[in-house]
Amino acid sequence: MEQRKTAVVTGGSTGIGAEICRTMLDAGYEVVSMARRDPDWQHPRLHSIRADLLDAEATAAAAEELVQRFEVSHLIHNAGVIWPNLLPDVKLEELHGLTQLHLGACITLTQAVLPQMRQAGFGRIVLLSSRGALGLQTRTAYSATKAGMIGMARTWALELAPEGITVNVVAPGPIKTDMFHEVVPDGSEREKKVAAGIPVGRVGRADDVARAVMFFGDPANTFVTGQVLYVCGGASVGTLVI
């Protein structure tokens, strides 16, 4: 078992997850990316466990491999999929899939690493929800499961606080990633309209989110738990223009 601080980042191969991995490596952590693909870059302290977290059995196998190979101090559950649809077109299969990815996989991984954290008397769990948890067109399954992450994290925060384990949520707004651009084409008029509707006047970057994760992950932050930090340029406050 490795003694230094070790963070597992789900969805760590691309986008926000890759940026979180890089930021944590820069801070001296051992980092384990858990995603369907290995990262396309290397670092002496970067490790990879390949798993499709939409598959409950594959998630359980990856969780077992994780705790056999590493002593995990930080769990960052970042993996996510949007699957947008207006209400008439929503399929229950989409809800079931995102429930597994956003909630089920998180429960499985947390249950796996929790004995290690309890033994150490220390742990940092950070869940990546979304500003969409507050409601957004075409996001029935996505917003429902991302909102569920918030309730789950607040419950865990209460249960685990006496054991030195904090649980917090980072909820990004629109962030320039491949997943975002699958819905909003890069450089399009639609992207400009999205940016204009954000109070700070721009779409977010992956490093904006990574800094928030690092705040919650800081070992010195022992008095911050059960909180939600919206990294959204003010979009969670409201964008009504009169």
Order of alpha helices (4+ residues) and beta strands (2+ residues): beta-alpha-beta-beta-alpha-beta-alpha-alpha-beta-alpha-beta-alpha-alpha-alpha-beta
